[in-house]
């Protein structure tokens, strides 16, 4: 199986594509010769990482009967200093509002996404380290070995 996209140049550093029937414009800042008409391509990698794991975790929560009121995912990337500027590390932080009694199930669901299901995470791990943490009801969970 293969996947193909076609990216079309519009002007300056502005490009457009259509993905699954949805238009996407990418660009760069005005200072860098663009028109600031869309996100930067490299940042889309971070959206893909957050989206992929989120699309694993939310259904796993439902399957595991974890009632949650909120799920948001932050992805922070460290970058190299030189040119080309590349990502050197990724940190994924899950912010969840749910019953603390479900914390072990929450950890299990996130771990399954990070280690087994999320193809984007597994690809990113080939680029740089990917670490993760869970903040449940504004408290950082302990992810020690007994939670595996």
Helices and strands as residue ranges (DSSP letters): E 8-11, E 14-19, E 22-26, G 30-32, H 41-63, E 68-79, E 87-98, G 100-102, H 103-112, I 113-117, H 119-124, E 129-136, E 139-140, G 145-147
